[in-house]
């Protein structure tokens, strides 16, 4: 499911204020929140590099940006493969000469260990937790040299909702929560600010619901649009260096469970 952001002039101006040709790398940038963030940042003048596992989807994002009059760089990489991540960050060095912002966003659907094999859930953890850690390490190496930088980890409200059919996903996002909040304390003295954004249910391709069901949820205000999370990202990016947004949670007004 593709999403084209509809940035307001206010949002665009705010991003441009911070931009000054800022350099951002976004993982999981071919769909959902990552795609929406990449298009919004590039439209505001950012230099943006996105990665994903599917070249065709990355091409679609690059082409959409081109049609709108701006540029997005792409790189095929699996965040579970550290060697590929090294090449990804070297590409950022080559294109941009450094990095100002990392948005860790790559995610995959993941159910329960009861219904999956060890290989399946190990792969999910490698993408959604180990991949975040690896990207953060490589970003910090570059940001420390600059004496500044921002890392935004996209977590999930699943870390406290505990869906009984998603214990693998919950484990990964709970790990992201702990990792983010601990790492933030480690690196802030180096001018690097780590923020955890935890969205509630958001309309992305990661969900098994049909498009019609997602439309119903949106009408009933039980689901967020990727655009809503882009606004949260924008808020974090526009804070002065004296401000640290440690945790930002964004939830739909209502839950899918009608009893709530």
Secondary structure, 3 states (H helix, E strand, C coil): CCCCCCCCHHHHHHHHHHHCCCEEEEECCCCHHHHHHHHHHHHCCCEEEEEECCHHHHHHHHHHHHHCCCCCEEEECCCCCHHHHHHHHHHHHHHHCCCCEEEECCCCCCCCHHHCCHHHHHHHHHHHHHHHHHHHHHHHHHHHHHCCEEEEEECCCHHHHCCCCCHHHHHHHHHHHHHHHHHHHHHHHHCEEEEEEEECCECCCCCCCCHHHHHHHHHCCCCECHHHHHHHHHHHHCCCCCCCCCEEEECCCCCCCCCC
